[in-house]
Amino acid sequence: MPRQTYSLEEIKHMLNDRVEDVAEHYAPPRGGWYKAQGRYFTLNPGRADRTVGSFCVHLAGAKRGRWNDYAIREGGDLIDLIELSLGCTRREALAEARRFLGLSTQNPETEAQRKERQRRLDVQRRQRESDEREKQARKSKAALAIWLSGQEHLRGTPVDYYLKGRGIDLTRLGRQPGALRYLPECSYYDEDPETGEVIEAKLPAMAAIISNAKGQQVALHRTYLGLDAAGQWAKAGVRQPKKVLGQYGGAAVNLWRGIGPRGGKPASLPQCPKNTHVFVTEGIEDALSMVLLNPEARVLAAVSLGNLAQLQLPENVARITLVADLDENEDARKALHRAIAAHRAKGRDVRLWQNSFGGKDLNDALKLALVKKDEDEVGKEDEDA
């Protein structure tokens, strides 16, 4: 039987109909892969990619069937993905697409084989997704257990001294942020991708629990601490002093609820009232700086720049102020613009704050303000003398 002729657009349409199968076949699930908000994240099959997060295939929405690698600013359709994965020519990629779709020949036997292969792929995908859900559930359970094992009161601990070194004095707040705890001996493991060197240690750490929009604890952020050359508590001198256990896409550290109209503690984020305004920072130190400067505000830490766009918030959140680093990197600026667009698309009033007072972030601005305050007080004392 002669081979059926299909146009390029028809082949693309058939690939898009099976976008999950195509994505997982030519960009296999590796390195902590996950699916979130209609996107499949895994390692880029066409380069030496070491970290999941920048490469994704869009499984739904207007970009369904497109892939992007935001780290290198490349993207394309599913035929481009096949070309990327196999390192072949466009013509070879088209031939491979026909083979994958079972279009090379057209007879009842090959059609039965195609349907059987599709059935096996569906079974395998469902099993992978089930395994991944179980894996993430175990990580979430472990993250919560580690956090609960920590010391609840921070005063006089290395966490307290580390934060004071960043200009953050928690005693000024009247109450301590409940999401933070101190871990005297927190396991640290790191393998250097360049040298292969493995570091294992027990280090003191600031632990912050990460929760989703429903209030469920899903992951744990750890800032590992150590004494610097001056004998002051600072981030530990390791390759990655900040690590996250668990999948935190769309979640955040719910750091501060603010202060209610009668001076009490407001409702939790999932039960927040209509027209709620939230301030969202990238890091925990910036979030705490915002709390000190504006204790009436409800403040979240998204943990990373990329998560600002993914952040899921209750419908009652009508306004959001993104407190972002002053970063000249083009990729960082694009990620920030994506975050602004994502929240505006949900009907929210979105505002942006970036440091214009010197330094990179809000914590830098806070530290400079404290230095100026000290200088002004010294000047006043000299005048009084």
C-alpha positions as CSV (number, residue, x, y, z in Angstrom):
1,M,0.0,0.0,0.0
2,P,1.5,3.4,-0.9
3,R,2.5,5.8,1.9
4,Q,-0.2,8.4,2.7
5,T,0.9,12.0,2.1
6,Y,0.6,14.5,5.0
7,S,1.4,18.2,5.0
8,L,3.8,19.7,7.5
9,E,0.9,21.4,9.3
10,E,-1.0,18.1,9.6
11,I,2.1,16.4,11.1
12,K,2.5,19.3,13.6
13,H,-1.2,19.0,14.5
14,M,-0.9,15.2,15.1
15,L,2.2,15.8,17.2
16,N,0.4,18.5,19.3
17,D,-2.4,16.0,19.9
18,R,0.1,13.8,21.6
19,V,2.2,16.5,23.1
20,E,2.8,14.7,26.4
21,D,4.0,11.5,24.7
22,V,6.3,13.5,22.3
23,A,7.7,15.6,25.2
24,E,8.5,12.7,27.4
25,H,9.9,10.6,24.6
26,Y,12.3,13.2,23.2
27,A,12.9,15.1,26.5
28,P,12.8,12.2,29.0
29,P,11.9,12.8,32.6
30,R,15.2,13.4,34.4
31,G,16.8,15.4,37.2
32,G,13.8,16.1,39.4
33,W,11.3,16.7,36.5
34,Y,7.9,18.0,37.3
35,K,4.7,19.3,35.7
36,A,3.2,22.6,36.8
37,Q,0.6,25.0,35.3
38,G,0.4,23.2,32.0
39,R,4.1,22.9,31.6
40,Y,6.5,19.9,31.7
41,F,9.9,20.8,33.2
42,T,12.9,18.5,32.7
43,L,16.5,18.8,31.6
44,N,17.2,20.1,28.1
45,P,18.0,17.0,26.0
46,G,20.2,19.1,23.6
47,R,22.8,20.5,26.0
48,A,24.6,19.8,29.2
49,D,21.8,20.9,31.4
50,R,22.3,20.3,35.1
51,T,19.3,21.9,36.7
52,V,15.6,21.6,36.1
53,G,13.7,24.8,35.8
54,S,14.7,26.7,32.7
55,F,13.6,24.2,30.0
56,C,10.0,23.3,29.6
57,V,7.4,22.0,27.1
58,H,4.0,23.7,27.1
59,L,1.3,21.0,27.4
60,A,-1.7,23.3,27.4
61,G,-2.9,26.8,26.6
62,A,-2.0,29.1,23.7
63,K,1.6,27.8,23.7
64,R,0.7,24.1,23.6
65,G,3.3,22.1,21.6
66,R,6.0,24.8,22.1
67,W,9.2,24.4,24.1
68,N,11.4,27.0,25.7
69,D,14.8,27.1,27.3
70,Y,14.8,30.4,29.1
71,A,18.4,30.0,30.2
72,I,19.7,30.2,26.6
73,R,16.7,32.0,25.1
74,E,15.9,29.3,22.6
75,G,12.6,27.6,21.7
76,G,10.5,26.0,19.0
77,D,7.8,23.5,18.1
78,L,7.7,19.8,18.6
79,I,9.6,19.0,15.3
80,D,12.3,21.4,16.6
81,L,12.3,19.4,19.8
82,I,12.9,16.2,17.9
83,E,15.7,17.9,16.0
84,L,17.2,19.2,19.3
85,S,16.9,15.8,21.0
86,L,18.4,13.7,18.2
87,G,20.9,16.3,17.0
88,C,19.7,15.7,13.4
89,T,18.6,17.8,10.5
90,R,15.1,19.2,9.9
91,R,14.5,16.7,7.2
92,E,15.6,13.8,9.5
93,A,13.4,15.2,12.3
94,L,10.4,15.2,10.0
95,A,11.1,11.5,9.1
96,E,11.4,10.7,12.7
97,A,8.1,12.5,13.4
98,R,6.4,10.3,10.8
99,R,7.9,7.2,12.3
100,F,6.8,8.2,15.8
101,L,3.2,8.9,14.6
102,G,3.1,5.6,12.7
103,L,2.7,7.4,9.3
104,S,5.5,5.6,7.5
105,T,3.1,2.9,6.3
106,Q,-0.7,2.7,6.2
107,N,-2.3,-0.7,6.8
108,P,-4.3,-2.4,9.5
109,E,-1.3,-4.1,11.0
110,T,0.7,-1.0,11.5
111,E,-2.3,0.9,12.8
112,A,-2.9,-1.9,15.4
113,Q,0.8,-1.6,16.4
114,R,0.5,2.2,16.7
115,K,-2.6,1.9,19.0
116,E,-0.8,-0.7,21.2
117,R,2.3,1.5,21.5
118,Q,0.0,4.4,22.4
119,R,-1.7,2.3,25.1
120,R,1.7,1.3,26.6
121,L,2.9,4.9,26.6
122,D,-0.3,6.0,28.4
123,V,0.2,3.3,31.0
124,Q,3.9,4.3,31.5
125,R,3.1,8.0,31.7
126,R,0.4,7.4,34.4
127,Q,2.8,5.2,36.3
128,R,5.6,7.9,36.2
129,E,3.1,10.6,37.3
130,S,1.9,8.4,40.2
131,D,5.5,7.6,41.2
132,E,6.4,11.3,41.0
133,R,3.4,12.3,43.2
134,E,4.4,9.7,45.8
135,K,8.0,10.9,45.7
136,Q,6.9,14.5,46.2
137,A,4.6,13.5,49.0
138,R,7.5,11.8,50.8
139,K,9.6,14.9,50.4
140,S,6.9,17.1,51.7
141,K,6.4,14.9,54.7
142,A,10.2,14.9,55.4
143,A,10.4,18.7,54.9
144,L,7.6,19.2,57.5
145,A,9.2,16.7,59.9
146,I,12.6,18.5,59.7
147,W,10.9,21.9,60.3
148,L,8.9,20.7,63.3
149,S,12.1,19.3,64.8
150,G,13.6,22.8,64.8
151,Q,13.8,25.3,67.7
152,E,10.7,27.6,67.6
153,H,12.2,30.5,69.5
154,L,15.0,32.3,67.6
155,R,16.2,34.8,70.1
156,G,19.9,34.2,71.0
157,T,20.4,31.6,68.3
158,P,22.7,31.8,65.2
159,V,19.6,32.6,63.2
160,D,19.0,35.7,65.4
161,Y,22.6,36.8,65.0
162,Y,22.6,36.2,61.3
163,L,19.5,38.3,60.7
164,K,20.8,41.1,63.0
165,G,23.9,41.1,60.8
166,R,21.6,41.8,57.9
167,G,19.9,44.6,59.7
168,I,16.9,42.5,60.7
169,D,16.1,42.7,64.5
170,L,13.0,40.5,65.1
171,T,12.5,41.9,68.6
172,R,11.1,45.1,67.0
173,L,8.1,43.1,65.6
174,G,6.5,42.1,68.9
175,R,6.0,38.6,67.6
176,Q,8.3,36.1,65.7
177,P,7.4,35.0,62.2
178,G,5.9,31.5,62.7
179,A,7.3,30.1,59.5
180,L,10.9,30.3,60.7
181,R,12.8,27.9,63.0
182,Y,16.3,27.1,64.0
183,L,18.0,23.8,63.2
184,P,21.2,23.4,65.3
185,E,22.4,20.4,63.1
186,C,20.9,20.3,59.7
187,S,22.1,17.8,57.2
188,Y,24.0,19.3,54.2
189,Y,24.9,17.4,51.1
190,D,26.3,18.8,47.9
191,E,28.1,17.4,44.8
192,D,30.1,19.9,42.8
193,P,29.1,19.3,39.1
194,E,32.4,20.6,37.9
195,T,34.8,18.6,40.1
196,G,32.6,15.8,41.4
197,E,33.6,16.7,45.0
198,V,31.1,15.7,47.6
199,I,30.5,17.6,50.8
200,E,28.5,16.1,53.7
201,A,28.1,18.0,56.9
202,K,25.8,18.9,59.8
203,L,25.4,22.7,59.9
204,P,23.2,25.1,61.8
205,A,20.5,26.5,59.6
206,M,17.5,28.9,59.4
207,A,14.5,26.8,58.3
208,A,11.5,28.3,56.6
209,I,8.4,26.2,55.8
210,I,6.9,26.7,52.3
211,S,3.1,26.4,51.9
212,N,0.8,26.4,48.9
213,A,-2.3,28.6,48.5
214,K,-4.4,26.0,50.4
215,G,-2.1,26.3,53.4
216,Q,-0.5,22.9,52.9
217,Q,3.2,22.6,53.8
218,V,4.9,21.3,50.7
219,A,8.7,22.1,51.0
220,L,11.4,23.5,53.3
221,H,13.9,26.2,52.6
222,R,17.2,26.1,54.5
223,T,19.8,28.8,54.9
224,Y,23.0,27.2,56.2
225,L,25.0,29.3,58.6
226,G,28.6,29.6,59.7
227,L,31.0,32.0,61.4
228,D,32.8,34.3,59.0
229,A,36.4,35.5,59.4
230,A,35.3,38.2,61.8
231,G,33.5,35.7,64.0
232,Q,30.1,36.9,62.9
233,W,27.2,34.6,61.9
234,A,26.7,34.6,58.1
235,K,25.8,32.3,55.3
236,A,27.9,29.2,55.5
237,G,31.0,29.0,53.3
238,V,29.7,26.2,51.1
239,R,28.9,26.1,47.4
240,Q,25.1,26.2,48.0
241,P,24.3,27.8,51.3
242,K,20.6,27.9,50.4
243,K,18.7,24.7,49.5
244,V,15.1,23.6,49.2
245,L,13.7,20.2,50.0
246,G,10.5,19.4,48.1
247,Q,8.7,20.9,45.1
248,Y,7.8,24.5,45.7
249,G,6.5,25.7,42.3
250,G,3.5,28.0,42.9
251,A,4.1,28.0,46.7
252,A,5.8,30.5,49.1
253,V,7.0,31.1,52.6
254,N,3.9,32.7,54.2
255,L,6.1,34.9,56.4
256,W,3.9,37.6,57.9
257,R,0.1,38.1,58.0
258,G,0.4,41.8,58.9
259,I,-1.5,43.6,61.7
260,G,-5.3,43.7,61.8
261,P,-7.4,46.9,62.0
262,R,-7.7,46.4,65.8
263,G,-4.1,45.4,66.3
264,G,-4.6,41.7,66.2
265,K,-3.3,39.0,63.9
266,P,-5.2,38.8,60.6
267,A,-6.7,35.7,59.0
268,S,-4.4,33.2,57.3
269,L,-3.7,33.6,53.6
270,P,-6.2,30.9,52.4
271,Q,-8.9,32.7,54.5
272,C,-7.8,36.3,53.7
273,P,-10.6,38.9,53.1
274,K,-11.6,40.3,49.7
275,N,-9.3,42.9,48.2
276,T,-6.3,41.7,50.1
277,H,-2.9,43.3,49.2
278,V,0.2,41.1,49.4
279,F,3.8,42.0,49.1
280,V,6.0,39.2,47.5
281,T,9.7,39.1,47.6
282,E,12.2,36.7,46.1
283,G,14.2,35.9,49.2
284,I,13.5,35.5,52.9
285,E,15.8,38.4,54.0
286,D,14.0,40.8,51.7
287,A,10.7,39.6,53.1
288,L,11.8,40.2,56.6
289,S,13.1,43.6,55.6
290,M,9.7,44.5,54.3
291,V,8.0,43.3,57.5
292,L,10.3,45.6,59.6
293,L,9.6,48.5,57.3
294,N,5.9,47.9,57.0
295,P,4.6,45.6,59.7
296,E,1.0,46.1,58.6
297,A,1.7,44.4,55.3
298,R,1.0,40.7,54.4
299,V,4.4,39.4,53.1
300,L,5.4,36.3,51.2
301,A,8.8,35.0,50.0
302,A,8.6,33.2,46.7
303,V,12.1,31.7,47.2
304,S,13.2,32.3,43.6
305,L,12.7,34.8,40.8
306,G,11.2,32.1,38.5
307,N,8.6,31.2,41.1
308,L,7.2,34.8,41.1
309,A,5.2,34.0,37.9
310,Q,4.1,30.6,39.1
311,L,2.9,31.8,42.5
312,Q,-0.7,30.7,43.2
313,L,-2.7,33.0,45.4
314,P,-6.3,32.9,46.7
315,E,-9.0,34.7,44.6
316,N,-9.4,37.3,47.4
317,V,-5.9,38.6,46.7
318,A,-6.7,41.6,44.4
319,R,-3.4,43.6,44.7
320,I,0.2,42.4,44.6
321,T,3.4,44.3,45.0
322,L,6.5,42.5,43.6
323,V,9.6,43.4,45.6
324,A,12.3,42.4,43.1
325,D,16.1,42.6,43.0
326,L,17.6,45.3,40.8
327,D,19.2,42.9,38.4
328,E,20.7,44.0,35.1
329,N,20.7,40.4,33.7
330,E,18.4,40.2,30.6
331,D,17.0,36.8,31.6
332,A,16.2,38.1,35.1
333,R,14.3,41.1,33.6
334,K,12.3,38.8,31.3
335,A,11.4,36.6,34.2
336,L,10.2,39.6,36.2
337,H,8.1,40.8,33.2
338,R,6.6,37.3,32.9
339,A,5.6,37.5,36.6
340,I,4.0,40.9,36.2
341,A,2.1,39.7,33.1
342,A,1.0,36.4,34.8
343,H,-0.6,38.2,37.8
344,R,-2.2,40.9,35.7
345,A,-3.7,38.2,33.5
346,K,-5.5,37.0,36.6
347,G,-7.1,40.4,37.1
348,R,-4.8,41.6,39.8
349,D,-3.5,45.1,40.3
350,V,0.3,44.5,40.1
351,R,2.9,47.0,41.3
352,L,6.7,46.7,41.2
353,W,9.2,47.9,43.8
354,Q,13.0,47.9,43.1
355,N,15.8,49.4,45.1
356,S,16.7,52.9,44.1
357,F,18.5,53.8,47.3
358,G,21.8,52.0,46.6
359,G,22.5,48.3,46.5
360,K,20.7,45.4,44.8
361,D,17.6,44.6,46.9
362,L,15.4,45.7,49.7
363,N,17.7,44.3,52.4
364,D,20.5,46.4,51.0
365,A,18.2,49.5,51.2
366,L,17.3,48.6,54.9
367,K,21.0,48.2,55.8
368,L,21.9,51.6,54.2
369,A,19.0,53.3,56.0
370,L,20.2,51.9,59.4
371,V,23.8,53.1,58.7
372,K,22.4,56.6,57.8
373,K,20.3,56.6,61.0
374,D,23.4,55.7,63.1
375,E,25.4,58.4,61.4
376,D,22.6,61.0,62.0
377,E,22.4,60.0,65.7
378,V,26.2,60.3,66.1
379,G,26.0,63.8,64.4
380,K,23.3,64.9,66.7
381,E,25.3,63.7,69.8
382,D,28.3,65.7,68.5
383,E,26.1,68.8,68.1
384,D,24.7,68.3,71.6
385,A,28.2,68.0,73.0
